[in-house]
Amino acid sequence: MDADIYDLNLLFLQKAREWLVSGQEHKARLLLGVTPDAAAALRRLPLSALRDLAASNVLCYTLRLPPQLWRELARQESAQRCADHLRWHVLAAATRSNDDPVAP
């Protein structure tokens, strides 16, 4: 396994677990996309299990931005405008409930 991918997986799992055990499940769910089932399991896993999972080659995280946003970003003229647009999208996604339709 690529060491960088292992490190990213492990950091992702550790951050998710940290937020879950500290009572910040909303952050793990909204910012990292952790499902309720995964949250229940991650709360109980020891660090050794997180390391094994990070090295298992079964974790796959993707960018969760819609294709329209990528097209808009490709047309942006400045890095600042792109960054502002991304921040807006992340904020909108974080405040949208799971039952809300995804914005176009």
HUKAUR-V55226 format. One record per residue. PHI is phi in whole degrees, -180 to 180 (none if undefined). NEAR is the number of other ideal C-beta (glycine too) atoms within 10 Angstrom. D_FIRST is the distance of its C-alpha to the first C-alpha in Angstrom with 1 decimal. Layout:
phi->PHI near->NEAR d_first->D_FIRST
phi->PHI near->NEAR d_first->D_FIRST
//
This chain:
phi->none near->10 d_first->0.0
phi->-64 near->8 d_first->3.8
phi->-61 near->7 d_first->6.1
phi->-65 near->8 d_first->8.6
phi->-66 near->15 d_first->7.3
phi->-58 near->16 d_first->7.0
phi->-61 near->11 d_first->10.3
phi->-63 near->14 d_first->11.8
phi->-59 near->22 d_first->11.2
phi->-66 near->17 d_first->12.7
phi->-62 near->11 d_first->15.5
phi->-60 near->17 d_first->16.3
phi->-65 near->22 d_first->16.7
phi->-65 near->15 d_first->18.7
phi->-65 near->15 d_first->20.9
phi->-60 near->23 d_first->21.6
phi->-63 near->22 d_first->22.5
phi->-57 near->13 d_first->24.6
phi->-65 near->20 d_first->26.6
phi->-66 near->22 d_first->27.1
phi->-77 near->13 d_first->28.5
phi->-94 near->10 d_first->30.6
phi->81 near->8 d_first->32.3
phi->-110 near->12 d_first->30.8
phi->-57 near->16 d_first->29.4
phi->-57 near->10 d_first->30.8
phi->-66 near->17 d_first->28.3
phi->-62 near->23 d_first->25.3
phi->-74 near->19 d_first->26.8
phi->-79 near->16 d_first->28.0
phi->-90 near->16 d_first->25.6
phi->-109 near->17 d_first->22.3
phi->76 near->14 d_first->23.4
phi->-73 near->23 d_first->23.1
phi->-79 near->12 d_first->25.2
phi->-57 near->9 d_first->27.9
phi->-64 near->8 d_first->26.2
phi->-65 near->16 d_first->22.9
phi->-61 near->17 d_first->25.0
phi->-61 near->11 d_first->26.8
phi->-73 near->14 d_first->23.7
phi->-62 near->22 d_first->22.0
phi->-60 near->13 d_first->25.3
phi->-95 near->10 d_first->25.3
phi->-76 near->14 d_first->21.7
phi->-76 near->9 d_first->21.4
phi->-57 near->11 d_first->18.9
phi->-62 near->8 d_first->17.2
phi->-70 near->14 d_first->16.8
phi->-64 near->18 d_first->15.3
phi->-63 near->16 d_first->12.7
phi->-63 near->11 d_first->12.0
phi->-65 near->16 d_first->12.1
phi->-62 near->21 d_first->9.8
phi->-91 near->14 d_first->7.0
phi->-80 near->11 d_first->8.4
phi->65 near->11 d_first->7.1
phi->-107 near->8 d_first->10.9
phi->-84 near->15 d_first->11.8
phi->-144 near->7 d_first->13.0
phi->-109 near->11 d_first->15.4
phi->-125 near->6 d_first->17.8
phi->-67 near->7 d_first->20.7
phi->-106 near->13 d_first->23.8
phi->-91 near->14 d_first->26.4
phi->-70 near->14 d_first->28.7
phi->-55 near->7 d_first->29.1
phi->-61 near->10 d_first->32.6
phi->-65 near->17 d_first->31.4
phi->-62 near->10 d_first->29.0
phi->-64 near->9 d_first->32.1
phi->-64 near->15 d_first->34.2
phi->-65 near->15 d_first->31.9
phi->-65 near->8 d_first->31.8
phi->-90 near->8 d_first->35.6
phi->-64 near->14 d_first->35.8
phi->-89 near->7 d_first->37.6
phi->-130 near->8 d_first->36.2
phi->-63 near->8 d_first->33.1
phi->-64 near->9 d_first->35.1
phi->-63 near->13 d_first->36.2
phi->-63 near->15 d_first->32.7
phi->-63 near->12 d_first->31.7
phi->-62 near->12 d_first->34.8
phi->-64 near->14 d_first->34.1
phi->-63 near->14 d_first->30.6
phi->-60 near->10 d_first->31.9
phi->-61 near->11 d_first->34.6
phi->-64 near->17 d_first->32.3
phi->-63 near->14 d_first->30.1
phi->-63 near->10 d_first->33.3
phi->-63 near->11 d_first->34.7
phi->-67 near->17 d_first->31.7
phi->-72 near->12 d_first->31.7
phi->-99 near->9 d_first->35.4
phi->-86 near->13 d_first->35.4
phi->-77 near->6 d_first->35.5
phi->-64 near->8 d_first->33.4
phi->-87 near->5 d_first->36.6
phi->-74 near->10 d_first->37.3
phi->-68 near->6 d_first->36.6
phi->-73 near->8 d_first->34.1
phi->-66 near->11 d_first->36.0
phi->-67 near->6 d_first->36.2
//
